[in-house]
Amino acid sequence: MLNLWNPSHLAFGLSLLTAFVLGIVHGVTPDEHTWPITFSYAVGSYSTRRGLRAGLLFSLSFTLQRAIASELAFLGLAPLMTLVSGNYWVYLIVGAVMLLGGRLILSRPRRRPKLPDSPPGAEVSLQDPRPWIPAVHGFVAGWGFGAFAILIYTVLAPAMPSAAWGWVPGALFGLGTTFVQALAGAGIGFWASRRGLDPVSL
């Protein structure tokens, strides 16, 4: 029977299903690598398609990170990955990456239109966010840990039958989150486009 509160001593197939369902729950939960981040990328993309792409890039790179970390946990490195002091360093690194990303965006030359001189209905051409930014962001942010990561690293991954399967709980967890993130990214991008707001207003 599926038990998200105490997912220990489960059958192999049920362990994998638990990892995926935990990923879905994680995707709905607001934190530093779920829908609030997708919201910012999707709104900045101004469309359903680009919002979906940004959400997928962020979440798939997060999935790759969780698969790697899950394999490392199977190999006995879970205690190192769940150290509280180590988590502080992860957040410092994530913050530094976000700071550098912000500086990169601000350092690019921007052409601001002179709105009073613009003819009515004139479109403003803005450059889309670079597609690799959400991918790097998702991979780096994934190294932080919380209750969900602890369950994957200390309960589900070590319960796999061999090292060949050690990465699977993390990957399924990431795919569950990706499923929610893709829907959120597309939905938010669709909402932004349906509101009829131009990029400057957004």
MILUMDO-326809 format. One line per 4 residues: number of its first residue (from 1); for each residue x, y negated, z negated of N, C-alpha, C. Coordinates in pm, 1 decimal, always signed. Layout:
// MILUMDO-326809
NUM) X Y Z X Y Z X Y Z; ...
//
This chain:
// MILUMDO-326809
1) +84.8 +119.5 +0.0 +0.0 +0.0 +0.0 +88.7 -124.9 +0.0; +49.5 -224.1 +79.9 +125.2 -348.6 +89.3 +116.5 -425.8 -41.9; +232.5 -461.8 -97.4 +236.5 -534.1 -224.4 +342.3 -643.4 -214.4; +297.8 -765.9 -189.0 +391.7 -876.9 -173.8 +448.9 -922.4 -306.7
5) +381.3 -890.6 -417.0 +429.0 -934.0 -548.3 +542.3 -846.4 -599.5; +539.8 -719.3 -562.1 +643.4 -626.3 -608.2 +675.7 -528.1 -495.5; +747.4 -575.8 -393.5 +770.1 -492.0 -274.3 +887.1 -395.6 -288.6; +888.5 -319.3 -396.6 +997.7 -223.9 -418.2 +945.1 -81.5 -405.0
9) +1036.2 +10.0 -375.2 +1004.4 +152.5 -361.7 +893.2 +175.8 -259.5; +902.1 +104.7 -147.2 +803.2 +120.7 -41.5 +855.2 +217.7 +64.0; +761.8 +278.3 +137.3 +801.4 +360.6 +250.9 +868.9 +272.5 +356.0; +946.4 +334.7 +443.3 +1025.7 +260.6 +541.3 +939.4 +166.4 +625.8
13) +834.8 +219.3 +686.0 +748.5 +137.3 +771.3 +680.7 +26.0 +694.2; +640.3 +55.9 +572.0 +573.6 -45.3 +489.9 +671.5 -155.0 +448.0; +797.2 -119.5 +429.7 +898.8 -220.8 +397.9 +914.2 -319.7 +513.0; +914.5 -267.7 +635.3 +927.4 -354.9 +752.3 +804.4 -443.7 +768.1
17) +685.9 -386.4 +747.2 +563.7 -466.4 +755.1 +563.7 -574.4 +647.9; +610.1 -539.6 +528.3 +617.6 -637.1 +419.0 +708.7 -753.1 +456.0; +822.8 -722.7 +518.6 +915.7 -828.8 +559.2 +848.7 -924.3 +657.4; +774.8 -869.6 +752.7 +707.5 -954.3 +852.5 +599.4 -1040.4 +787.8
21) +518.2 -980.3 +700.2 +410.8 -1055.7 +633.9 +469.4 -1163.3 +542.5; +578.3 -1131.2 +472.4 +645.3 -1232.9 +390.5 +693.1 -1348.7 +477.2; +738.6 -1318.5 +598.7 +779.6 -1424.1 +691.0 +664.1 -1514.0 +729.7; +546.6 -1455.1 +750.7 +428.1 -1535.5 +782.6 +392.9 -1626.5 +665.6
25) +393.0 -1570.6 +544.6 +363.5 -1651.5 +425.5 +466.7 -1763.0 +411.2; +593.3 -1730.3 +436.2 +699.6 -1830.6 +428.9 +678.2 -1940.4 +532.1; +633.1 -1902.6 +651.9 +609.6 -2002.1 +756.4 +502.4 -2102.2 +720.1; +404.2 -2058.9 +642.3 +296.1 -2148.4 +599.8 +340.9 -2237.2 +484.2
29) +436.4 -2188.7 +404.8 +482.5 -2261.9 +286.2 +570.7 -2379.4 +326.6; +540.5 -2501.1 +280.1 +624.9 -2616.0 +317.4 +758.1 -2615.6 +243.3; +867.6 -2604.9 +316.9 +1000.4 -2621.3 +258.5 +1094.8 -2673.8 +365.4; +1226.1 -2663.1 +339.5 +1323.1 -2728.5 +427.5 +1345.7 -2655.6 +559.1
33) +1285.0 -2537.9 +579.5 +1297.1 -2474.4 +710.4 +1165.2 -2412.4 +755.5; +1054.0 -2482.9 +728.6 +925.4 -2437.4 +782.7 +854.4 -2554.0 +850.7; +721.2 -2559.1 +841.2 +645.8 -2649.5 +927.8 +673.4 -2798.7 +909.5; +718.9 -2850.6 +793.4 +752.3 -2994.1 +791.8 +862.9 -3029.7 +891.3
37) +961.9 -2939.9 +907.7 +1067.0 -2963.9 +1005.9 +1009.8 -2951.3 +1146.2; +928.0 -2847.3 +1167.6 +864.2 -2830.7 +1297.7 +779.6 -2952.0 +1332.2; +712.5 -3007.9 +1231.5 +628.5 -3125.7 +1254.4 +711.4 -3239.7 +1312.0; +827.8 -3265.0 +1252.3 +909.1 -3377.3 +1299.3 +959.9 -3353.4 +1440.6
41) +1003.0 -3230.0 +1470.7 +1050.3 -3201.3 +1606.4 +935.5 -3205.0 +1707.0; +819.1 -3152.5 +1667.9 +706.4 -3147.2 +1760.6 +652.2 -3285.7 +1791.6; +638.4 -3370.2 +1688.7 +591.2 -3506.6 +1712.1 +691.0 -3581.3 +1799.6; +820.2 -3556.6 +1777.7 +921.6 -3621.9 +1859.4 +926.7 -3570.1 +2001.5
45) +858.0 -3458.5 +2030.4 +859.3 -3401.7 +2164.9 +743.8 -3451.0 +2251.0; +638.5 -3503.1 +2187.8 +526.7 -3567.1 +2258.5 +444.8 -3474.2 +2348.2; +458.0 -3341.8 +2335.4 +377.1 -3254.3 +2420.0 +366.0 -3117.2 +2355.4; +263.7 -3041.4 +2398.4 +244.7 -2906.5 +2346.4 +362.0 -2816.8 +2383.6
49) +404.3 -2821.4 +2510.3 +511.2 -2733.3 +2557.4 +643.0 -2762.3 +2487.3; +680.9 -2890.1 +2480.2 +808.0 -2923.3 +2416.8 +801.1 -2903.7 +2265.3; +683.1 -2926.0 +2206.9 +666.9 -2897.9 +2064.3 +682.7 -2750.0 +2035.0; +624.1 -2666.3 +2122.5 +638.2 -2521.1 +2108.8 +784.5 -2481.3 +2123.0
53) +854.6 -2540.1 +2220.7 +995.6 -2506.6 +2243.1 +1081.5 -2544.9 +2122.4; +1058.4 -2663.2 +2067.6 +1136.6 -2706.8 +1951.5 +1112.7 -2614.7 +1832.4; +985.2 -2579.6 +1809.0 +953.3 -2488.8 +1699.5 +1017.2 -2351.9 +1718.4; +1017.0 -2302.4 +1844.0 +1076.6 -2172.2 +1872.0 +1228.2 -2174.6 +1854.6
57) +1293.3 -2279.3 +1904.8 +1439.0 -2288.7 +1891.8 +1480.9 -2290.9 +1745.3; +1412.7 -2373.2 +1667.0 +1444.8 -2382.6 +1524.4 +1425.3 -2247.6 +1456.6; +1310.8 -2184.5 +1482.8 +1275.6 -2061.8 +1411.3 +1355.5 -1941.2 +1458.5; +1386.9 -1933.4 +1588.2 +1464.6 -1819.9 +1636.8 +1608.2 -1824.3 +1585.8
61) +1665.6 -1944.0 +1574.2 +1799.9 -1952.5 +1516.2 +1795.4 -1920.0 +1366.8; +1685.3 -1958.1 +1300.0 +1664.1 -1919.5 +1160.7 +1652.3 -1767.3 +1149.6; +1583.3 -1705.2 +1246.6 +1569.2 -1559.6 +1249.2 +1704.5 -1491.5 +1263.9; +1789.1 -1544.3 +1352.9 +1923.9 -1489.4 +1369.6 +2001.6 -1496.1 +1238.8
65) +1992.2 -1608.6 +1169.7 +2062.4 -1623.7 +1041.8 +2012.8 -1520.9 +941.2; +1879.5 -1504.7 +932.4 +1824.9 -1411.0 +834.2 +1862.3 -1266.7 +867.0; +1871.8 -1233.9 +995.5 +1913.9 -1099.1 +1033.6 +2058.6 -1074.5 +991.3; +2145.6 -1173.4 +1013.5 +2286.0 -1160.6 +972.3 +2295.8 -1147.1 +820.5
69) +2224.3 -1233.8 +749.0 +2229.6 -1231.0 +602.7 +2171.4 -1101.3 +547.7; +2067.8 -1048.6 +613.4 +2008.3 -922.3 +569.8 +2108.2 -807.6 +584.2; +2182.2 -807.9 +694.3 +2284.9 -704.5 +713.5 +2395.0 -717.7 +608.8; +2436.0 -840.7 +581.7 +2537.2 -862.9 +478.0 +2487.1 -815.4 +341.8
73) +2357.7 -837.3 +315.6 +2300.1 -791.9 +189.0 +2302.7 -639.7 +180.5; +2270.5 -572.8 +291.7 +2275.7 -426.3 +291.9 +2417.0 -377.2 +260.9; +2515.6 -450.9 +310.3 +2655.3 -411.8 +289.3 +2707.1 -447.1 +150.2; +2618.9 -500.7 +65.4 +2655.3 -523.9 -73.5 +2695.3 -665.0 -108.4
77) +2667.8 -761.1 -19.8 +2708.1 -899.0 -45.9 +2594.5 -985.9 -98.8; +2480.6 -926.3 -131.5 +2366.9 -1004.4 -181.7 +2402.1 -1088.1 -304.5; +2478.7 -1035.4 -402.7 +2511.2 -1119.2 -519.3 +2583.6 -1248.0 -481.8; +2669.1 -1242.4 -380.0 +2740.4 -1363.5 -338.6 +2646.8 -1463.3 -272.3
81) +2547.9 -1412.3 -196.1 +2458.4 -1501.7 -121.7 +2351.3 -1563.9 -210.1; +2327.7 -1506.9 -326.8 +2222.1 -1559.3 -413.3 +2276.4 -1631.7 -535.6; +2403.3 -1667.9 -534.2 +2458.9 -1747.9 -643.1 +2399.0 -1887.7 -640.6; +2354.6 -1936.8 -755.9 +2295.5 -2070.6 -762.3 +2396.6 -2176.1 -719.8
85) +2520.5 -2163.9 -765.9 +2622.2 -2262.2 -728.7 +2647.8 -2260.0 -578.5; +2641.6 -2140.8 -518.0 +2658.6 -2131.8 -373.3 +2546.4 -2200.1 -299.0; +2425.7 -2192.0 -355.1 +2311.6 -2257.4 -291.5 +2329.3 -2408.7 -288.2; +2387.9 -2465.5 -393.9 +2413.3 -2609.8 -394.2 +2504.2 -2648.7 -278.7
89) +2606.9 -2566.8 -252.9 +2698.1 -2595.9 -142.7 +2626.4 -2586.7 -8.8; +2534.6 -2489.8 +3.3 +2457.8 -2478.2 +127.5 +2378.6 -2605.4 +152.7; +2312.3 -2656.6 +48.6 +2232.5 -2778.0 +67.0 +2320.5 -2898.3 +99.1; +2440.8 -2903.4 +42.7 +2533.4 -3011.4 +77.2 +2574.1 -3002.6 +224.2
93) +2600.0 -2880.8 +271.6 +2638.2 -2862.9 +411.8 +2521.8 -2897.6 +503.7; +2400.2 -2850.7 +468.0 +2282.1 -2883.1 +548.8 +2261.1 -3033.9 +554.1; +2274.9 -3099.9 +439.1 +2259.5 -3245.5 +436.1 +2362.9 -3315.2 +522.4; +2487.3 -3264.9 +519.6 +2593.0 -3324.7 +601.7 +2563.4 -3307.3 +750.2
97) +2513.5 -3188.4 +788.4 +2478.3 -3165.2 +929.1 +2365.6 -3257.9 +972.3; +2264.6 -3274.5 +886.1 +2153.5 -3364.0 +919.7 +2201.6 -3508.5 +929.4; +2293.9 -3547.3 +840.7 +2349.4 -3682.4 +845.9 +2425.5 -3704.8 +976.3; +2507.2 -3606.4 +1014.4 +2581.1 -3618.3 +1139.7 +2486.7 -3622.4 +1259.5
101) +2379.4 -3541.8 +1253.8 +2280.9 -3544.8 +1361.6 +2214.2 -3680.5 +1373.0; +2180.2 -3739.1 +1258.4 +2120.0 -3872.4 +1259.2 +2214.6 -3977.7 +1313.6; +2342.2 -3967.1 +1274.9 +2441.9 -4062.8 +1325.2 +2460.8 -4047.4 +1475.8; +2454.6 -3923.3 +1524.0 +2466.8 -3898.9 +1667.3 +2352.2 -3964.3 +1743.8
105) +2231.7 -3947.9 +1690.7 +2114.9 -4007.3 +1756.4 +2123.4 -4158.8 +1754.6; +2162.4 -4216.2 +1640.2 +2169.1 -4361.8 +1628.4 +2284.2 -4421.5 +1708.4; +2388.7 -4343.5 +1733.6 +2503.6 -4397.7 +1806.5 +2481.6 -4400.6 +1956.9; +2380.7 -4328.0 +2006.4 +2355.1 -4329.1 +2150.0 +2300.3 -4464.1 +2191.5
109) +2340.1 -4513.8 +2307.9 +2283.9 -4641.7 +2353.2 +2135.2 -4628.3 +2381.3; +2060.6 -4721.2 +2328.8 +1915.3 -4718.7 +2347.1 +1871.6 -4843.4 +2421.6; +1782.1 -4824.6 +2513.9 +1727.9 -4936.6 +2589.2 +1587.9 -4966.3 +2538.7; +1578.1 -5068.4 +2461.5 +1447.6 -5105.1 +2406.9 +1375.9 -5195.7 +2506.2
113) +1253.4 -5161.7 +2540.9 +1179.9 -5247.6 +2634.1 +1138.1 -5377.5 +2566.5; +1132.3 -5480.7 +2644.9 +1079.8 -5607.3 +2594.7 +928.6 -5603.3 +2613.1; +861.5 -5567.0 +2506.1 +718.1 -5542.8 +2515.8 +638.4 -5662.8 +2565.0; +670.2 -5787.0 +2521.5 +590.8 -5899.7 +2571.6 +600.4 -5917.1 +2722.4
117) +715.5 -5878.8 +2782.7 +733.1 -5895.5 +2926.4 +687.0 -5773.9 +3005.6; +652.8 -5665.5 +2936.2 +613.0 -5544.2 +3006.5 +471.9 -5558.7 +3060.3; +449.5 -5513.8 +3182.6 +313.0 -5519.4 +3236.4 +222.2 -5423.6 +3161.3; +93.9 -5451.1 +3155.8 +0.9 -5361.4 +3085.6 +6.4 -5220.6 +3144.2
121) +8.6 -5123.5 +3056.1 +10.1 -4983.3 +3099.9 +145.8 -4933.1 +3142.5; +251.4 -5014.1 +3123.8 +385.2 -4970.5 +3163.9 +431.0 -4856.2 +3074.9; +492.8 -4754.5 +3135.4 +541.7 -4640.2 +3059.4 +685.3 -4664.9 +3015.2; +714.6 -4621.9 +2894.0 +849.0 -4635.9 +2839.7 +919.7 -4502.0 +2853.1
125) +1036.4 -4501.4 +2912.4 +1113.0 -4379.0 +2932.3 +1210.0 -4359.5 +2816.5; +1183.2 -4256.7 +2736.4 +1271.9 -4222.4 +2625.3 +1330.5 -4084.3 +2649.4; +1452.2 -4062.9 +2604.7 +1519.1 -3935.1 +2623.4 +1469.4 -3833.9 +2521.5; +1442.1 -3711.4 +2570.1 +1399.3 -3605.2 +2479.2 +1512.8 -3568.9 +2383.8
129) +1478.4 -3521.5 +2263.4 +1582.6 -3473.6 +2172.3 +1662.0 -3360.4 +2237.4; +1791.0 -3354.0 +2210.6 +1873.7 -3248.1 +2268.2 +1825.6 -3112.6 +2216.7; +1807.2 -3014.2 +2304.5 +1747.1 -2887.3 +2261.9 +1830.7 -2808.9 +2162.2; +1962.4 -2831.3 +2158.1 +2045.7 -2753.2 +2067.3 +2035.8 -2801.8 +1922.8
133) +1985.1 -2923.1 +1901.4 +1978.9 -2976.9 +1765.5 +1888.9 -2892.3 +1675.2; +1763.4 -2860.0 +1716.0 +1683.2 -2774.3 +1627.7 +1742.0 -2635.0 +1609.8; +1815.0 -2584.0 +1710.6 +1876.0 -2451.3 +1697.4 +1984.9 -2451.8 +1590.5; +2072.9 -2550.4 +1594.9 +2178.6 -2560.6 +1493.7 +2117.9 -2585.3 +1356.2
137) +2017.9 -2672.4 +1351.4 +1951.6 -2705.2 +1225.5 +1891.2 -2579.3 +1162.5; +1820.8 -2499.2 +1243.1 +1757.2 -2378.8 +1190.7 +1856.9 -2278.0 +1137.2; +1970.0 -2261.0 +1207.8 +2070.4 -2163.4 +1163.5 +2136.1 -2206.8 +1033.5; +2172.1 -2334.4 +1024.2 +2240.0 -2383.3 +904.0 +2144.6 -2384.8 +784.7
141) +2021.9 -2433.0 +806.8 +1925.9 -2443.3 +696.5 +1889.3 -2306.6 +640.4; +1897.2 -2202.3 +723.0 +1859.3 -2069.5 +677.8 +1947.2 -2012.5 +568.3; +2067.3 -2068.0 +549.3 +2156.6 -2012.8 +447.8 +2117.3 -2054.3 +306.8; +2024.5 -2148.0 +292.5 +1968.5 -2173.4 +160.5 +1882.4 -2054.5 +119.0
145) +1856.9 -2038.5 -8.3 +1776.0 -1924.0 -49.4 +1671.3 -1966.0 -151.2; +1566.4 -1886.8 -155.4 +1457.9 -1905.9 -251.0 +1400.0 -1769.7 -283.0; +1277.0 -1768.0 -329.7 +1215.0 -1641.6 -370.2 +1204.6 -1543.7 -253.6; +1169.6 -1594.8 -135.2 +1154.3 -1505.5 -19.9 +1287.8 -1441.6 +17.8
149) +1392.6 -1523.3 +23.2 +1524.4 -1471.0 +59.7 +1572.8 -1368.7 -42.4; +1546.6 -1393.7 -169.7 +1589.2 -1299.3 -273.8 +1521.3 -1163.9 -254.5; +1391.8 -1164.9 -219.9 +1321.4 -1038.8 -194.4 +1383.0 -964.4 -76.3; +1415.3 -1038.3 +29.9 +1474.4 -973.6 +147.3 +1612.6 -918.0 +113.9
153) +1695.6 -999.0 +48.5 +1835.6 -962.1 +27.2 +1855.7 -858.0 -82.8; +1770.7 -859.8 -184.1 +1794.3 -771.4 -299.3 +1698.7 -652.7 -307.4; +1588.5 -654.9 -231.4 +1491.6 -545.0 -239.1 +1477.0 -473.4 -105.1; +1439.8 -546.8 -0.8 +1405.6 -482.4 +126.4 +1528.2 -439.9 +206.9
157) +1627.6 -528.6 +220.6 +1746.3 -491.8 +299.7 +1823.2 -374.2 +238.8; +1850.2 -374.1 +106.8 +1923.0 -259.2 +49.9 +1846.4 -127.3 +59.0; +1714.3 -133.4 +78.9 +1634.0 -11.4 +86.6 +1635.8 +52.3 +225.4; +1701.0 -10.2 +322.1 +1706.5 +46.0 +456.8 +1791.1 +174.0 +457.5
161) +1759.5 +266.5 +548.3 +1828.0 +396.9 +545.7 +1974.9 +393.4 +587.0; +2015.5 +294.1 +665.9 +2155.4 +287.6 +709.3 +2188.9 +145.3 +750.7; +2318.4 +121.0 +774.9 +2362.8 -12.2 +816.2 +2303.5 -52.5 +950.5; +2267.6 +45.4 +1031.7 +2206.6 +14.7 +1161.0 +2071.1 -53.3 +1144.9
165) +2008.4 -35.5 +1029.8 +1877.9 -95.8 +1002.4 +1886.7 -212.5 +905.1; +2003.7 -241.4 +853.2 +2015.5 -343.5 +749.3 +1970.1 -481.6 +791.5; +1984.0 -514.0 +919.2 +1947.0 -646.8 +968.8 +1797.8 -660.9 +994.7; +1725.6 -549.5 +1004.2 +1586.6 -552.9 +1051.1 +1492.7 -628.1 +956.4
169) +1497.6 -608.4 +822.8 +1406.6 -685.8 +736.9 +1423.4 -836.8 +753.5; +1548.0 -883.2 +763.5 +1570.4 -1026.3 +783.2 +1517.1 -1074.3 +916.4; +1536.9 -992.4 +1021.0 +1487.2 -1030.2 +1153.3 +1334.9 -1035.9 +1155.0; +1269.4 -936.8 +1095.0 +1122.6 -936.8 +1091.8 +1069.3 -1051.5 +1007.4
173) +1137.6 -1081.7 +898.5 +1099.4 -1197.3 +817.3 +1107.6 -1324.6 +901.5; +1218.0 -1339.8 +974.1 +1233.2 -1456.8 +1059.9 +1129.3 -1462.1 +1169.7; +1094.9 -1346.7 +1227.6 +994.0 -1344.5 +1334.1 +855.7 -1379.2 +1280.0; +826.7 -1337.9 +1156.9 +700.0 -1378.8 +1095.7 +692.6 -1529.0 +1079.2
177) +804.4 -1588.5 +1035.3 +810.9 -1734.0 +1023.7 +803.2 -1798.8 +1160.9; +870.5 -1739.4 +1260.3 +868.5 -1792.9 +1396.7 +726.9 -1796.6 +1451.8; +649.8 -1692.2 +1425.1 +511.2 -1686.2 +1472.4 +432.6 -1807.3 +1423.8; +445.0 -1838.0 +1294.7 +373.6 -1953.3 +1238.3 +430.9 -2083.6 +1291.9
181) +564.7 -2091.8 +1301.3 +629.5 -2214.4 +1346.3 +593.9 -2248.0 +1490.3; +587.9 -2145.8 +1575.2 +553.0 -2169.8 +1715.0 +411.1 -2223.8 +1725.5; +319.4 -2164.0 +1650.7 +181.5 -2213.6 +1650.7 +175.1 -2355.5 +1596.7; +250.2 -2382.0 +1489.1 +249.9 -2516.1 +1430.3 +310.3 -2617.3 +1526.0
185) +423.2 -2581.7 +1589.6 +487.7 -2674.1 +1682.1 +399.5 -2707.4 +1800.2; +337.4 -2604.0 +1859.3 +248.9 -2627.6 +1972.9 +125.5 -2706.2 +1930.1; +69.2 -2670.3 +1814.5 -51.0 -2739.8 +1767.2 -26.1 -2885.8 +1737.2; +87.1 -2914.5 +1673.5 +118.5 -3053.3 +1639.8 +149.9 -3132.5 +1765.9
189) +224.4 -3069.1 +1859.8 +251.8 -3136.6 +1986.6 +124.4 -3163.7 +2063.7; +30.6 -3067.2 +2062.5 -98.2 -3085.5 +2129.5 -176.4 -3198.9 +2064.3; -175.9 -3201.7 +1931.1 -245.9 -3309.0 +1859.1 -189.2 -3445.4 +1895.8; -54.0 -3454.7 +1899.1 +9.6 -3583.1 +1930.2 -25.2 -3629.2 +2070.5
193) -29.8 -3534.3 +2166.2 -61.8 -3573.4 +2303.4 -209.8 -3607.7 +2318.4; -297.6 -3536.6 +2246.7 -441.8 -3563.0 +2256.0 -481.1 -3694.1 +2190.8; -399.3 -3740.2 +2097.4 -429.1 -3868.2 +2032.7 -409.6 -3984.7 +2128.1; -342.4 -3959.7 +2238.2 -321.6 -4065.3 +2336.0 -219.3 -4168.1 +2293.1
197) -132.4 -4131.3 +2197.9 -30.4 -4224.6 +2151.9 +92.3 -4214.4 +2240.9; +146.7 -4327.2 +2279.7 +268.9 -4325.0 +2358.5 +387.7 -4301.7 +2266.0; +505.7 -4266.1 +2322.3 +622.7 -4237.4 +2239.2 +661.1 -4349.8 +2145.0; +643.1 -4475.3 +2185.3 +678.9 -4587.1 +2098.4 +589.6 -4588.7 +1975.2
201) +459.7 -4561.2 +1995.2 +367.2 -4558.8 +1882.0 +401.1 -4446.2 +1786.5; +440.4 -4329.6 +1842.9 +476.8 -4217.0 +1758.0 +603.6 -4245.5 +1681.8
//
